[in-house]
Amino acid sequence: MLDKVCSEFSKVIVVINANNPMELDWVDNYDSIGAVILAPGTGQTGMAALGEIINGSVNPSGKTVDTYVKDLTQTPYYNNIGAFAYNNVDDLKEAIAASDTAYEGTVSFVDYVEGIYVGYKYYETASDDGVINYEDVVKYPFGYGLSYTTFEQKMNDFSDNGDNVTFNVTVTNTGDVAGKDVVEVYFTPPYTNGGIEKASVNLIDYAKTGEIAPGESETVEFTINKEDMASYDANEIKVAGGGYILEAGEYTVSVRSDSHTVLDQANFTVDSDINYSENARTTDNVAATNQLNDYTAGNVTYLSRADGFANYAEATAAPAEEAYVMDDATRKEVEANSTAYYDSTAYDNAEDTMPTLGSDNGLTLADLTGKAYDDPMWDQLLDQMSFEDMSLLVNLGGWQTAQIDSVGKVATSDCDGPAGVNNFITGTYGTPYPTEVLMAQTWNTDLLYDLGLAMGQEYADVNNYGVYGPAMNTHRSAFAGRNFEYYSEDGVLAGKLAAAQVNAMATKGTYNYIKHFALNDQETNRCAFLLTYSNEQAIREIYLKPFELCIKNFDGTQIAVMSSFNWIGTVPACANEDTLTTILRNEWGFQGMVITDYDGSYGYMITDHCVRTGNDLMLGFSSQASNQLTNTESATLNNALRTSCKNIMYTIANSGYYTNTTDDGGMSNMTKLFVTIDVVTVLLVVLCMALVIVRYRKKHAKTTAEVTPEEKKEE
C-alpha cells in the first residue's frame, strides 16, 4: 500500500490511527512522505480536527506519550510478555477446576525483568552511558511532537530552597504561526555504579502553555520538591528494611523538548543522604518501607545499570526452562489463595470481638452525608446492619451497589468504561470520548479537567455516579491489549492527568474507580493465575506511581479503586493486604472503597479473602460459590465486612446519589424526565392494550351472535 501510494503522489501524509506504538522507521524510506500525525482513538467527533490540522487552521501541539522504537523485538521486555504456564502443577489445576467451574485452566507467570527501566528510562540511560547509539534504536522519543511554529525555552531564577527548588521557564514563539508548547521538566540523579538503580532521565513535572503569538512569550513557574526525586531502595543497599532515599550528590533539573533533547538545565547539590524511611515524605501518612519484595521479586534477574547494563542479555532473555517449574514455596502460597484450598479460619484472630448487629438507632445513610470518615455516627449506623445486610452489600456489586433497608441506603448504578457513559445494564449511553492515549498526548491538565467536567455532567444527567475509570496502568509493552485505556509509559504524566480528570468529575458527584490496581499491564492470562513478578522498587516507582499521584492529588471526598485480575507475586491483587491496605490506605491516606475487576471467581476471587485484606466490593452478582460466606460466627470476618460496608457507604454517601438530590423526593431533573417518559410509555401501552381488548370483545360478541342454538349447545 505504501509503495503504491508513494509512487503515485509526491506529497503524502501518514495518519497513524493506532493506540499502541508502532514501528515507524519505514517513514524515512519514502521521499514523498512529508508528514506523520498520530491520531489514536479520537472518540465521537475528534477526527473532525484532523482536516483542520492538515489545512493549517489549527496548529498541533501534542506530544508522544510512549517511546517509538525502530524494532520492537529488541526491547528489554519483548521476551517476557505473553503466556508462560507452569508445567508441573497438573494436580493443582485439577483440584482448582473441581472447586470452581469458572477456573480458566492455567497457572502462569510473567517477569517484569526490565525493573525500573521502562520505556524512555532505559533508552535515555543506555544512551547516556554509551551502551546504545540512540538514533539507531529510537525513531520518536517520549514527549516528542512537531508544530507549525518553533519555540525557545529558557530557565530563569533557579533557586535551591532546601526542601525544594523553584524556577520559571520563559517560552517564546520564535516562528511565524501562533501555537502552544509543552514545558517538560526532567531530573537526573547521581548514580553510583552497582548502587540503587536510577534512570538518568526522569519526568518530574510538565505544563502546557496557552496559545502564544509569534514573537510573544509566556512564563511558567515550577516548584519541585526534592523528596519527589528520591529513589526506592528495595534491596536495602542503604536503607535497612527498604524505603525512599535522596542520596547525596549533584542533581540536574532540565527542561527538554522531549526526553532526549535538552533545552536548558540547572544543578543543585544534596550534601548528605536523606532517608525517608525514618521520616516520611510529606505526602505520606506513614513512611514507606518494604512490604512486597519478599514475594513479588521472585527468582528473577532484573536489568541493572551496573557496568553499563552488563547483565542485559541475561536479564532480558526469555524464561529459562527451570522457570516453568513451580517451586514448593510458591505452590504453598498459590494453594492457600485458591478456591481449592482456601481456609477462612486461618485468617481469624481469637482476640477480635463480634461487632454489634441489627440495632435500631434510627439513622439512615443520608444522615452521614458530609460527615468525616472517623465520625462516631458511622459506628451507630453500622450497628444497624445484620450479617445478611453486610454480605449482600459486599457481594452484589456488578454495575451497582445494593439497596440496604436497615440503613436507608438506596440502590446505585455503576457504569463501565473510562471513555464516557456506557451502561449496557441499563441501556444508557453518552458521548464516546477519546481514548486515554489521545487525552495524554495533549500534555494538558487544564484540558483534562475540562474534559472531566463535561464527562462528569453526562453521568450526572443520567443519575449514574459510579464510573469504572479512568484506567491508568503503565504501557509496559507495545503489545498490551488495553494500552488504549491507559495513558502512557510514564507514571508522572499519567498520574497528574488522571488527577485532573477525576477531580473535575467529582465536582459533578461521581465516584471514579481508578483502575486496575495494580500491575495489570498485559491482557494475556490475566484471569489465569497470572503471577506477576517485579521488584518493589519498580512496583513503587513505575507501576503504582500513577495511582499514587492521582490519590494524593484528589481534592474531593468520594473516590474508589478497582483492583486487578492478576496476582502480585504469589498473592492475588484483589486480596493483597499490602497494596490495598498498607500502601493504599495507611501510606497514601486513601479513604474510599475498593472493588474487584469482574468477579468471575476464576479459582481465586474469594469474597471472604477479599474483604479481610481491603477489597470491599465484588463486581458481580453474588452468583459464585466463592461468594458464599460460611464462617459467619467469625468476629474477624464480621469486622472486616463492617469495614468494607463503611468504605462503600462513605463513598456513596458523599456522591451525587446523596448530594445532587432535590427537596421534592430526591430526583434530579433528568431522572424526573425519564420517569415521566416511562409513565407516558406505560399509559400508551395500557391504552393500546385496552383498545385491542375492546376490539377483540366486539368481534367475539359478533361472532357469537352468528352461532346457531345447536352449535352453541355443542360448544
VENUR-V908299 format. One record per residue. N is the residue number from 1. SS is DSSP state (H for helix, E for strand, C for the rest). PHI is phi as a letter, one per 20 degrees, with the letter a starting at -180 (NA if undefined). PSI is psi in radians with two decimals (none if undefined). Layout:
{{N SS PHI PSI} {N SS PHI PSI}}
This chain:
{{1 C NA -0.79} {2 H f -0.76} {3 H g -0.76} {4 H f -0.89} {5 H f -0.81} {6 H f -0.36} {7 H e -0.33} {8 H e -0.38} {9 C c 2.43} {10 C e -0.34} {11 C c 2.00} {12 E c 2.33} {13 E d 2.24} {14 E e 2.16} {15 E d 2.08} {16 E e 1.69} {17 C e 1.17} {18 C b 2.52} {19 C e -0.36} {20 C e 2.50} {21 C f 2.33} {22 C d 2.85} {23 C f 2.06} {24 C d 0.32} {25 H f -0.43} {26 H f -0.29} {27 H g -0.66} {28 H f -0.13} {29 H e -0.12} {30 C c 2.01} {31 C f -0.47} {32 C f -0.27} {33 E f 1.92} {34 E d -0.20} {35 E b 2.56} {36 E c 2.29} {37 E c 2.31} {38 E e 2.24} {39 C c 1.21} {40 C f -3.09} {41 C h 1.85} {42 C e 0.00} {43 C m -2.84} {44 C f -0.71} {45 C c -0.03} {46 C f -0.53} {47 C f -0.32} {48 H f -0.41} {49 H f -0.34} {50 H g -0.78} {51 H f -0.67} {52 H f -0.59} {53 H f -0.78} {54 H f -0.66} {55 C e -0.02} {56 C n 0.01} {57 C f -0.31} {58 C c 2.30} {59 C e 2.02} {60 C f 2.58} {61 C b 0.31} {62 C f 2.89} {63 C c 2.64} {64 C f 2.66} {65 C d 0.09} {66 C b 2.83} {67 C e 2.24} {68 E e 1.83} {69 E e 2.82} {70 C e -0.48} {71 C c 1.83} {72 H f -0.40} {73 H f -0.19} {74 H d 0.21} {75 C f 2.70} {76 C f -0.46} {77 C e -0.23} {78 H g -0.69} {79 H f -0.06} {80 H c 0.78} {81 C c 2.65} {82 C o -2.59} {83 C d 2.13} {84 C c 1.76} {85 E e 2.38} {86 C f 2.48} {87 C d 0.13} {88 C c 0.53} {89 C c 0.54} {90 H f -0.71} {91 H f -0.63} {92 H f -0.75} {93 H f -0.68} {94 H f -0.72} {95 H f -0.73} {96 H f -0.76} {97 H f -0.66} {98 H f -0.49} {99 H e -0.30} {100 C b 1.96} {101 C f -0.25} {102 C e -0.08} {103 C g 2.39} {104 C e 0.01} {105 C n 0.16} {106 C c 2.54} {107 C c 2.03} {108 E c 3.05} {109 E b 2.85} {110 E b 2.39} {111 E d 2.13} {112 C e 1.24} {113 C f -0.40} {114 C f -0.11} {115 C l -2.26} {116 C e -0.13} {117 C e 1.16} {118 C e 2.30} {119 C m -2.32} {120 H f -0.41} {121 H f -0.50} {122 H f -0.89} {123 H f -0.69} {124 H f -0.70} {125 H f -0.79} {126 H f -0.62} {127 H f -0.81} {128 H f -0.56} {129 C e 0.08} {130 C m 0.36} {131 C e -0.60} {132 C c 2.74} {133 C e 1.87} {134 H g -0.79} {135 H f -0.39} {136 H f -0.32} {137 H d -0.72} {138 E d 2.25} {139 E e -0.94} {140 E c 2.12} {141 C f 2.88} {142 C f 2.38} {143 C m 0.32} {144 C e 2.47} {145 C a 2.48} {146 C e 2.88} {147 C b 2.91} {148 C e 0.01} {149 C c -3.10} {150 C c 2.69} {151 E c 2.68} {152 E c 2.38} {153 E c 2.25} {154 E c 2.30} {155 E e 2.44} {156 E c 2.70} {157 E l 0.74} {158 E f 2.26} {159 E c 2.28} {160 E e 1.97} {161 C d 0.32} {162 C n -1.43} {163 C e -0.27} {164 E b 2.95} {165 E c 2.53} {166 E c 2.64} {167 E a 2.97} {168 E c 2.77} {169 E c 2.15} {170 E e 2.11} {171 E d 2.10} {172 E d 2.29} {173 E e 1.91} {174 C e 0.13} {175 C d -2.71} {176 C d 0.01} {177 C c 2.43} {178 C f 2.52} {179 E a 2.98} {180 C d 2.75} {181 C c 2.83} {182 E d 2.29} {183 E e 1.99} {184 E d 2.15} {185 E d 2.19} {186 E c 2.80} {187 E c 2.62} {188 E d 1.98} {189 C e 2.85} {190 C f 2.47} {191 C c 2.34} {192 C d 2.21} {193 C g 2.17} {194 C n 0.01} {195 C e -2.70} {196 C f 2.33} {197 C f 2.34} {198 C b 2.34} {199 C f 2.62} {200 C e -0.29} {201 C c 2.19} {202 E b 2.08} {203 E f 2.34} {204 E c -0.40} {205 E a 2.93} {206 E a 2.86} {207 E b 2.59} {208 E d 2.28} {209 C f 2.92} {210 C f -3.08} {211 C f 2.21} {212 E d 2.20} {213 C f 2.73} {214 C g 2.30} {215 C n -0.17} {216 C e 2.91} {217 E c 2.77} {218 E c 2.44} {219 E d 2.28} {220 E d 2.29} {221 E d 2.53} {222 E c 2.46} {223 E c 2.06} {224 E d 2.07} {225 E f 2.31} {226 H f -0.56} {227 H f -0.40} {228 H f -0.13} {229 H e 0.04} {230 C f 2.61} {231 E d 2.68} {232 E e 2.13} {233 C e 1.32} {234 C f -0.54} {235 C e 0.13} {236 C l 0.70} {237 C f -0.69} {238 C c -0.37} {239 C d 1.93} {240 C f 2.22} {241 C n -0.04} {242 C m 2.73} {243 C q 3.03} {244 E f 2.46} {245 E b 2.34} {246 E e 1.78} {247 C f 2.61} {248 C f 2.61} {249 E p -3.03} {250 E e 2.31} {251 E d 2.48} {252 E d 2.27} {253 E d 2.16} {254 E c 2.59} {255 E d 2.24} {256 E c 2.69} {257 C e -0.31} {258 C a -3.13} {259 C f -0.29} {260 C d -0.38} {261 C d 1.90} {262 E e 2.28} {263 E d -0.66} {264 E a 2.76} {265 E b 2.85} {266 E b 2.77} {267 E c 2.72} {268 E b 2.84} {269 E c 2.39} {270 E d 2.11} {271 C f -0.63} {272 C b 2.75} {273 C g 2.47} {274 E d 2.02} {275 E e 1.91} {276 C e 0.04} {277 C e -0.30} {278 C e -0.71} {279 C c 1.95} {280 C g 2.60} {281 C g 2.67} {282 C f -0.37} {283 C e -0.09} {284 C d 2.45} {285 C f -0.71} {286 C c 2.75} {287 C f 2.45} {288 C f 2.24} {289 C c 2.97} {290 C g 2.14} {291 C c -0.40} {292 C d -0.51} {293 H g -0.59} {294 H f -0.57} {295 H c -0.05} {296 H d -0.44} {297 C f -0.60} {298 C m -2.97} {299 C e 1.17} {300 C c 2.39} {301 C e 2.05} {302 C e 2.54} {303 C g 2.32} {304 C c 2.55} {305 C f -0.21} {306 H g 2.36} {307 H l 0.74} {308 H m 0.85} {309 H l 0.83} {310 C f -0.45} {311 C e 0.32} {312 H g -0.87} {313 H f -0.75} {314 H f -0.80} {315 H f -0.65} {316 H e 0.05} {317 C f 2.80} {318 C f 2.71} {319 C g 2.39} {320 C f 2.87} {321 H g -0.67} {322 H f -0.31} {323 H f -0.41} {324 H e -0.05} {325 C d 1.97} {326 C f 2.27} {327 C e 2.93} {328 H f -0.69} {329 H f -0.74} {330 H f -0.75} {331 H f -0.73} {332 H g -0.73} {333 H f -0.77} {334 H f -0.77} {335 H g -0.84} {336 H f -0.45} {337 C e 0.15} {338 C d 2.80} {339 C f -0.39} {340 C f -0.56} {341 C c 0.01} {342 C g 2.31} {343 C c 1.83} {344 H g -0.68} {345 H f -0.35} {346 H f -0.32} {347 H d 0.04} {348 C f 2.52} {349 C d 2.04} {350 C f -0.36} {351 C e -0.19} {352 C f 2.57} {353 C d 2.59} {354 C f 2.40} {355 C f 2.90} {356 C f 2.41} {357 C c 2.46} {358 C m 0.42} {359 C f 2.89} {360 C c 1.51} {361 C e 0.01} {362 C m 0.31} {363 C d 2.69} {364 C c 2.83} {365 H g -0.57} {366 H g -0.49} {367 H f -0.30} {368 H e -0.08} {369 C g 2.20} {370 C n -0.13} {371 C f 2.59} {372 C f 2.72} {373 C g -0.57} {374 C e 0.27} {375 C f 2.33} {376 C f -0.31} {377 H f -0.44} {378 H f -0.73} {379 H f -0.68} {380 H f -0.71} {381 H f -0.79} {382 H f -0.51} {383 C f -0.38} {384 C f -0.24} {385 C e 2.49} {386 C e 2.98} {387 H g -0.71} {388 H f -0.68} {389 H f -0.84} {390 H f -0.75} {391 H f -0.74} {392 H f -0.78} {393 H f -0.75} {394 H f -0.48} {395 H e -0.50} {396 C e 1.39} {397 C c 0.36} {398 C e 1.77} {399 C l 0.57} {400 E a 2.93} {401 E c 2.58} {402 C f 2.69} {403 C f 2.30} {404 E c 1.83} {405 H f -0.57} {406 H f -0.41} {407 H d 0.18} {408 C m 0.56} {409 E e 2.24} {410 C f 2.72} {411 C f 2.52} {412 E c 2.88} {413 E c 2.31} {414 E d 2.59} {415 E c 2.38} {416 E e 2.59} {417 C n 2.38} {418 C e 0.09} {419 C d 0.46} {420 C p 3.03} {421 C f 2.12} {422 E b 1.21} {423 E d 1.69} {424 C f -0.26} {425 C f -0.82} {426 C e -0.13} {427 C m 0.49} {428 E d 2.22} {429 E c 2.63} {430 C c -2.70} {431 C f 2.22} {432 C f 1.94} {433 C e 2.89} {434 C f 2.86} {435 C f 2.81} {436 H g -0.54} {437 H f -0.82} {438 H f -0.70} {439 H g -0.80} {440 H f -0.59} {441 H f -0.22} {442 C f -0.44} {443 C l 0.71} {444 C c 1.69} {445 H f -0.58} {446 H f -0.72} {447 H f -0.68} {448 H f -0.57} {449 H f -0.79} {450 H f -0.72} {451 H f -0.73} {452 H f -0.66} {453 H f -0.78} {454 H f -0.81} {455 H f -0.77} {456 H f -0.64} {457 H f -0.64} {458 H f -0.70} {459 H f -0.74} {460 H f -0.67} {461 H f -0.54} {462 C d 0.25} {463 C l 0.76} {464 C c 1.73} {465 C d -0.17} {466 E e 2.23} {467 E c 2.07} {468 E f 1.32} {469 C r 3.02} {470 C f 2.84} {471 E e 2.51} {472 C b 0.58} {473 C f 2.88} {474 C e 2.42} {475 C f 1.32} {476 C f -0.68} {477 C c 2.80} {478 C f -0.12} {479 C d 0.08} {480 C f 2.39} {481 C f -0.22} {482 C c 0.47} {483 H g -0.50} {484 H f -0.45} {485 H e -0.12} {486 C d 2.66} {487 C f -0.88} {488 C a 3.00} {489 C e -0.12} {490 C d 2.23} {491 H f -0.53} {492 H f -0.81} {493 H g -0.84} {494 H f -0.78} {495 H f -0.73} {496 H f -0.67} {497 H f -0.74} {498 H f -0.72} {499 H f -0.73} {500 H f -0.79} {501 H f -0.78} {502 H f -0.72} {503 H g -0.73} {504 H f -0.79} {505 H f -0.62} {506 H f -0.51} {507 C f -0.33} {508 C e 0.00} {509 C o -0.02} {510 C f 2.70} {511 E d 2.01} {512 E e 2.23} {513 E e 1.63} {514 E f 2.41} {515 E b 2.92} {516 E d 2.14} {517 E e 1.79} {518 C b 3.03} {519 C m 0.51} {520 C e 1.21} {521 C d 0.25} {522 C b 2.70} {523 C e -0.44} {524 C g 2.17} {525 C m 0.37} {526 C f -0.43} {527 C d 0.20} {528 C d 1.04} {529 C l 0.97} {530 E e 1.65} {531 E f 1.89} {532 E e 2.02} {533 E d 2.25} {534 C b 2.61} {535 C f 2.78} {536 H f -0.50} {537 H f -0.86} {538 H f -0.68} {539 H g -0.82} {540 H f -0.75} {541 H f -0.48} {542 H d -1.04} {543 H e -0.51} {544 C e -0.27} {545 H g -0.86} {546 H f -0.64} {547 H f -0.76} {548 H g -0.85} {549 H f -0.67} {550 H f -0.80} {551 H f -0.77} {552 H f -0.37} {553 C d 0.23} {554 C e 2.29} {555 C d -0.19} {556 C e -2.91} {557 C d -0.35} {558 C d 2.02} {559 C b 2.69} {560 E c 2.95} {561 E c 2.48} {562 E d 2.15} {563 E f 3.07} {564 C d 2.92} {565 C f -0.64} {566 C f 2.97} {567 E e 2.61} {568 E d 1.76} {569 C m -2.18} {570 C d 0.29} {571 E c 2.29} {572 E g 2.43} {573 H f -0.51} {574 H f -0.13} {575 H c 0.71} {576 C d 1.78} {577 H f -0.54} {578 H f -0.73} {579 H e -0.73} {580 H f -0.48} {581 H d -1.01} {582 H f -0.88} {583 H e -0.95} {584 H f -0.88} {585 H e -0.88} {586 H f -0.78} {587 H f -0.89} {588 C e -0.26} {589 C n 0.37} {590 C f 2.31} {591 C c 1.92} {592 C r -2.93} {593 E d 2.67} {594 E d 2.29} {595 E d 2.66} {596 E f 2.88} {597 E f 3.14} {598 E g 2.19} {599 C e 1.36} {600 C e 0.06} {601 C m -1.12} {602 C l 0.22} {603 C n 0.00} {604 C b -0.16} {605 C e 1.66} {606 C d 2.10} {607 H g -0.84} {608 H g -0.77} {609 H f -0.75} {610 H f -0.87} {611 H f -0.46} {612 H f -0.33} {613 H d -0.07} {614 C o 0.07} {615 C e 2.01} {616 C e -0.62} {617 E c 2.42} {618 E d 2.13} {619 E e 1.30} {620 C a -2.77} {621 C c 0.47} {622 C l 0.57} {623 C d -0.05} {624 C e 2.60} {625 H g -0.56} {626 H f -0.15} {627 H e -0.33} {628 C f 2.28} {629 C d 1.76} {630 C e -0.36} {631 C e 1.00} {632 C f -0.42} {633 C e 0.06} {634 C f 2.09} {635 H f -0.64} {636 H f -0.82} {637 H f -0.77} {638 H f -0.69} {639 H f -0.62} {640 H f -0.76} {641 H f -0.71} {642 H f -0.77} {643 H f -0.75} {644 H f -0.76} {645 H f -0.66} {646 H f -0.78} {647 H f -0.72} {648 H f -0.87} {649 H f -0.55} {650 H f -0.76} {651 H f -0.82} {652 H f -0.73} {653 H f -0.45} {654 C d 0.14} {655 C e 3.11} {656 H f -0.35} {657 H f -0.44} {658 H d -0.39} {659 H e -0.36} {660 C d 0.62} {661 C e 2.93} {662 C d 3.08} {663 C e -0.11} {664 C d 0.84} {665 C o -0.07} {666 C n 0.08} {667 C e 2.40} {668 C f 2.89} {669 H f -0.69} {670 H f -0.70} {671 H f -0.74} {672 H f -0.63} {673 H f -0.79} {674 H f -0.72} {675 H f -0.74} {676 H f -0.78} {677 H f -0.75} {678 H f -0.76} {679 H f -0.80} {680 H f -0.74} {681 H f -0.78} {682 H f -0.77} {683 H f -0.72} {684 H f -0.71} {685 H f -0.78} {686 H f -0.75} {687 H f -0.77} {688 H f -0.74} {689 H f -0.69} {690 H f -0.75} {691 H f -0.71} {692 H f -0.75} {693 H f -0.79} {694 H f -0.79} {695 H f -0.72} {696 H f -0.76} {697 H f -0.71} {698 H f -0.79} {699 H f -0.73} {700 H f -0.67} {701 H f -0.72} {702 H f -0.74} {703 H f -0.70} {704 H f -0.68} {705 H f -0.44} {706 C e -0.10} {707 C f 2.38} {708 C f 2.76} {709 H g -0.65} {710 H f -0.71} {711 H f -0.68} {712 H f -0.72} {713 H f -0.68} {714 H f -0.74} {715 C f none}}
